[in-house]
Amino acid sequence: MKLVYAMLTIVSLITLTSFTLAQFPTQPSISKNFNVLPIKNPKFTNSLLKISFDGGLCPDGDNGHVCHTELTITRDGKYTFYGEQDNRKQGNLEVAEFNALINDINNADFTSLKAKKFTGLCPTAYDGAEETYTFYTPRGLEIIASCQVAIDDKSPLFIKLREIVFKYLKD
């Protein structure tokens, strides 16, 4: 019975994947190392950027769970931060900072930023977090995950992102 259920699940996933890819013929230009669902057109989402931190053990009773923290910045300069233990923070980026961020995203060379692969031990293996950056650009969806790509902390884009994260989420 378990084998039949497993086979049905695999067939369902293949069918769903085929339907999804047929529905969205324009696949974003990303490395084959990333598993990303295609989106029709990133211009129609209000999100500009999402940063996720996944990993580490967060306490919740007996066993705990994998921590998840997320920062989303929308195209109108609003940010929302979701942390553990119902820790939610919202606000607006300063106009100059927001304009600088848009400029850095628009001018980023994502091919170059993704060129150096991460070769170390992912921090999730020892109770740390993986950082995943999702950019909704006019050219398409760009995703950089720290356990797959060596993040260039000296690039203007990541310098700006670190500044924003530390400034607005330091509490």
N, C-alpha and C positions, 0 to 999 in steps of 0.2 A: 504494500500500500504506500509506503514512504517513497519507493522508487517511482511509482506512478505519479504521485504528487510532485516529486522533484522534476520529472519529465514535463508535466503540465506547466509547471512554473517556468521552466526554461523555454518552452514553446510560447508561452504568454509573453515573456520578456522579449523574445525575438520578434514576435508579431508587433508588440508595442514599439520596439525600436524601429522596425521597418515603417510603421505608420508615422512615427514621430519624424523620421528623416524624410519621408515623402511629403509630410505636411510643411516642413521647413527646408526647402531645397538649398538655401544659402547657408552653408556651414561656416561658422566663424573661423578665421585663420588663426589656429592655435597649434601648439606642438602636439604630436600624437601621444605624448606622455600624460596629457590631461584628459580627464573624463568630464566633458561638459555637455549639457543639453543645449542644443542650438536655440537661439532666439530669432524671431522673425526680423526684427530691426531694433538695435539698441537705442535708436533715436526716440522710440516710443515708450521707453521706460523713464520714470522720473529720477531713477538712481543715477548718480554720477560715479559712485565708488562705494565698495563694501570691503571692509577689512574684518576678517574673522580670525580669532585665536581659538584653536581647538587642541585640547590635550591637558594633561595634568588631572589629578584626582581632586574633585570638589566634595567636601563632606556633606552628606545628607542622611543622617541616621546611621544604619548599620554598615552599609557597604560603600557609599559614595557613588559618584558618577563622573564621567568625563566632562571636564569644564568646557563651556562654550561662551565666548564673549564676542560681541559684534558691534562694529561701528559702521553706520551707513550715512553717507552724505548725498543729499539730493541736488538736483540741478538748480534749485533756487537757494542754495547755501545753507539749508537746514541740516542738522545732524541729529542722529539718534544713536545712543549707546545702550546696549543691553548687556548687562553683566549678570553674574550669579546672584542668588538670593534676592531676586526681584529688584536688582540695582539698575534703574533706568534713568538716563539723563538725556535731555533734549535741549536744543538751543540753535543759535545761528552763528555761522562763522563770520568773522569780520569781513567786510567787503573786499578790502585789499588782499587779505589772505585767501579768500575764495577765488578772486581773480587770478592770483598767482598760482593757485592749485590747478585751475582750469588750464592756464597757460602751460604748466609743467606736464599735465596729462596730454594735452594736444601736441606738445613738442617731444614727447617721450619716444624714444626708439625702442619699442617693445621687443623687436627681434634681438637687438643687442642686450637688452635687460634680461632676456630669457636664455641667452647664449651659453652662459656658464652654469653647468648642472651642479646641483648640490651633491657632494660625495661623502659627507660625514654621516654620523648617526643622528637620525631625526630626533629632536628633543622629546617627542611623544614616547620614545622608548624608555625614557628615564624621568617620567613625570613632568615633562616640560610641554610647551605648546608649539604647534605649527601655525605659522601666520599665512593666511591666504588673502591675496589682494585681487579683487575683481573690479576691473575698470570697464565702464560702459562708454566707449568712445565712438565718435562719428565713423571711424573705420571698422568698428566691430568690437566684439567682446574680447577682452584681454585678461587672462588670469595668471597670476604668479603665486606659486605656493612654495614656502620656504624649505620644505623637505624634498622638493624636486628641482628648484632653481636656487643657485647661490645669489642671494639678494645683494645688490650693489648699494650699500649704505652711503656711498659717496655720490650717487646720481642725484641731480636736482629734485627729481620726483620723490625719491625716498627720504631725502633730507626734509622736504616740505611735509611729507606725511608724518614723519617722526615728530616734527615741531607741533603739528596739529594734534596728534594723539596726546603728547605730553601736556600741551597747553590746556586743552579742553577736558581731558579725562584724568587729571592729576589727583582729584579727590578720592 
